[in-house]
Amino acid sequence: MARLDANKFETPTPVQAQAIPPALEGKDVLATAQTGTGKTLSFLIPIIETLQKTEGRGAHALILLPTRELAMQVEKAFRLIRSANSQTVALVVGGMSEGAQLEQIRRGARLIVATPGRLEDFIKRRLVKLDGVKILVLDEVDRMLDMGFQPAIQRIAGILPEVRQTLCYSATLEGAVKDVARKYLKDPVRIECGSVMKPAENVELRAFDVETDKKQELLEHLLGVEEGSFLVFVRTKHGADRVARRLARAGHSATQIHGDRTQAQRNSALRSFSEGHHRVLVATDVAARGIDVPHVAHVINFDLPKVPEDFVHRVGRTGRAGAMGMASTFTGPSERGDLKRIERTLKITMKRYKVRAVDIVDAAEANAA
């Protein structure tokens, strides 16, 4: 409680209020919740309670996550709120030196926070033992399955003790996610926090009808007239580099993350953006999975996402923890049908604007004119 107080965690979010009590009783939990709802604490608190009650070295808890960035954030959150330094943690992720990771394991880390690929590599080389794991967390399961980790999850779960507690979190509960829940959870307590296929109510949704070659101009206009940080989503790695370079040339402090950047470059860009050294972060969907940066004022869909779920995921980067947020979607002539499909699927209506040069005119006024 002292650690939670020190970090200003005072009132539980709905997912925390619903998931923590059954988890503390040792029950399995299956939770669907939007990103930014505080689910990380809802599984870290039960893990810390478990570690307080168990003696000995070695892994007593395992958290599997889809991306390095998310794993690093969870490990950092654990260090902030753990009740004793003896509750040691090993971060096991690809793209970073394995020496330090293996050293943490050799020293008997009580919690392992891992991405499936690197952890499975360590298991194959007999560098890690998981026979003492009492609690398994599968976070962002839908994302892990999207990224092709189902076989790795199956092999990892297969070597864990059968008698254990499992907490499973997903943005959606469809198809393969249901199979995972059936396979690894026993009589779970089911928790749903709001519609997971709908953007949060505290995010204002706007759509700008704009010629494709005017999108950059519109982005720079919005940066000039609105305050706060911008997270800009583009479809391709090349597009991310191009948008960020043009912004820098126009005098805006911008950086980018995508799959071709090294882990060190991605870490540096995220840190710089979250600490306010760069006002704009340009990202692709894959690189952006798991980004948890507080206080993003404005999300820009420079290119439309491929699927409605990705729209929810992107927009969920703003308006976190109850704050107000803004999300603007740029639609070129070829994207209008896709925008309507997203609105139909998510049962939302975005406020429409028509763009003439860099003048932004409300669509209704433009039509009346």
Disulfide bonds with the S-S distance in Angstrom:
none
